[in-house]
């Protein structure tokens, strides 16, 4: 598998963000699937300024960073403020079977989509199987 997912580190990350909601990176829920010759990662980043979104690859590590700024209303007395502001961070280990040069990303309606193409050498291919009995028969016919 070219992209790996560690459920235990993911549980630690979510638990830490729930227990300490005002420190560290915010939760960035993602969907990740393979569609033919590419992996598709969709990350929810509601209210994030597209200019703050950063996607980079360093070796076999794909990193997504984003920043959501708090709304500011001067002179307001807040009755509820449940929409968290702060930084978002997710990292994914990617295998050697992906084309890191071909990775692309787009941001639309609060969803970041990252397309990770599978490299040519990692794509399934059909291997022709030669029939040795047919080859031996052909050799005998040529020798006669």
C-alpha positions as CSV (number, residue, x, y, z in Angstrom):
1,X,0.0,0.0,0.0
2,X,1.5,3.3,-1.0
3,X,-0.1,5.5,1.7
4,X,-0.1,4.4,5.3
5,X,-2.4,5.1,8.2
6,X,-1.6,4.5,11.9
7,X,-4.8,4.3,13.8
8,X,-3.1,4.5,17.2
9,X,-1.3,7.8,16.5
10,X,-4.6,9.1,15.0
11,X,-6.4,8.2,18.3
12,X,-3.7,9.9,20.3
13,X,-4.0,13.0,18.2
14,X,-7.8,13.2,18.4
15,X,-7.8,12.5,22.2
16,X,-5.2,15.2,22.8
17,X,-7.2,17.8,20.9
18,X,-10.4,16.9,22.8
19,X,-8.7,17.0,26.2
20,X,-6.8,20.2,25.5
21,X,-9.0,22.1,23.0
22,X,-7.1,25.4,23.1
23,X,-3.5,24.1,22.6
24,X,-1.8,22.6,19.6
25,X,-3.2,21.9,16.1
26,X,-6.9,21.5,15.5
27,X,-8.6,18.4,14.3
28,X,-8.6,18.2,10.5
29,X,-11.0,15.3,9.4
30,X,-10.0,13.6,6.2
31,X,-11.3,11.1,3.7
32,X,-8.6,9.1,1.8
33,X,-9.2,6.6,-1.0
34,X,-7.7,5.2,-4.1
35,X,-9.4,5.9,-7.4
36,X,-7.8,4.0,-10.3
37,X,-4.3,5.4,-10.7
38,X,-4.4,8.0,-8.0
39,X,-5.0,8.6,-4.3
40,X,-7.6,11.3,-3.3
41,X,-7.4,13.0,0.0
42,X,-10.2,15.4,1.0
43,X,-9.7,17.4,4.2
44,X,-12.3,19.6,5.9
45,X,-11.0,23.0,6.6
46,X,-14.1,25.2,7.2
47,X,-13.6,28.9,7.5
48,X,-9.9,28.6,6.6
49,X,-8.4,31.3,4.4
50,X,-7.2,29.6,1.2
51,X,-4.0,31.7,1.4
52,X,-3.0,30.0,4.7
53,X,-3.2,26.5,3.3
54,X,0.2,24.9,2.8
55,X,0.7,21.4,1.3
56,X,4.3,20.1,0.9
57,X,6.1,16.9,0.4
58,X,9.5,16.1,2.0
59,X,10.8,12.7,1.0
60,X,8.0,10.3,1.9
61,X,6.1,12.7,4.2
62,X,3.1,14.7,3.0
63,X,2.3,17.6,5.3
64,X,-0.9,19.8,5.3
65,X,-0.9,23.0,7.3
66,X,-3.6,25.7,7.6
67,X,-4.6,28.6,9.9
68,X,-8.0,29.7,10.9
69,X,-8.2,33.2,12.4
70,X,-10.7,34.1,15.1
71,X,-13.5,36.4,14.2
72,X,-13.1,39.8,15.8
73,X,-16.0,42.0,16.7
74,X,-15.1,45.1,18.6
75,X,-17.2,45.9,21.7
76,X,-19.2,42.6,21.4
77,X,-20.1,40.6,24.5
78,X,-19.7,37.0,23.4
79,X,-22.5,34.6,24.4
80,X,-21.0,31.6,22.7
81,X,-17.7,31.1,20.9
82,X,-17.5,27.5,19.8
83,X,-15.8,27.9,16.4
84,X,-12.2,27.2,17.1
85,X,-9.5,29.3,15.7
86,X,-5.9,28.2,15.4
87,X,-3.6,26.0,13.4
88,X,-4.4,22.8,11.6
89,X,-1.7,20.2,10.9
90,X,-1.8,16.6,9.4
91,X,1.0,14.5,8.1
92,X,0.9,11.3,6.1
93,X,3.6,8.8,5.2
94,X,3.5,8.1,1.5
95,X,5.1,5.1,0.0
96,X,7.6,4.9,-2.8
97,X,4.9,4.0,-5.3
98,X,3.6,7.5,-5.8
99,X,4.5,10.2,-8.2
100,X,5.5,13.0,-5.7
101,X,6.2,15.4,-8.6
102,X,2.6,15.0,-9.9
103,X,0.8,15.9,-6.6
104,X,-1.8,18.6,-7.0
105,X,-4.1,20.4,-4.5
106,X,-7.3,22.5,-4.7
107,X,-9.5,24.3,-2.1
108,X,-13.2,24.7,-2.7
109,X,-16.0,25.5,-0.2
110,X,-13.9,24.6,2.9
111,X,-12.6,21.3,1.5
112,X,-9.0,20.8,0.5
113,X,-8.5,18.1,-2.2
114,X,-5.1,16.6,-2.7
115,X,-4.5,14.3,-5.6
116,X,-1.5,11.9,-5.3
117,X,-0.9,10.0,-8.6
118,X,0.4,6.4,-8.5
119,X,3.8,6.2,-10.2
120,X,4.1,4.2,-13.4
121,X,6.3,1.5,-11.8
122,X,3.7,0.9,-9.1
123,X,0.8,0.4,-11.5
124,X,-0.4,-3.1,-12.0
125,X,0.8,-4.6,-15.3
126,X,0.0,-7.8,-17.1
127,X,2.9,-10.3,-17.6
128,X,2.8,-12.5,-20.7
129,X,3.2,-16.1,-19.8
130,X,5.0,-18.2,-22.5
131,X,3.9,-21.8,-23.0
132,X,7.1,-23.9,-22.9
133,X,5.4,-26.9,-24.6
134,X,4.5,-24.7,-27.6
135,X,8.0,-23.4,-27.8
136,X,9.4,-27.0,-27.7
137,X,7.0,-28.1,-30.5
138,X,8.0,-25.0,-32.6
139,X,11.7,-25.9,-32.2
140,X,11.0,-29.5,-33.3
141,X,9.1,-28.4,-36.3
142,X,11.9,-26.0,-37.4
143,X,14.5,-28.8,-36.9
144,X,12.7,-31.2,-39.2
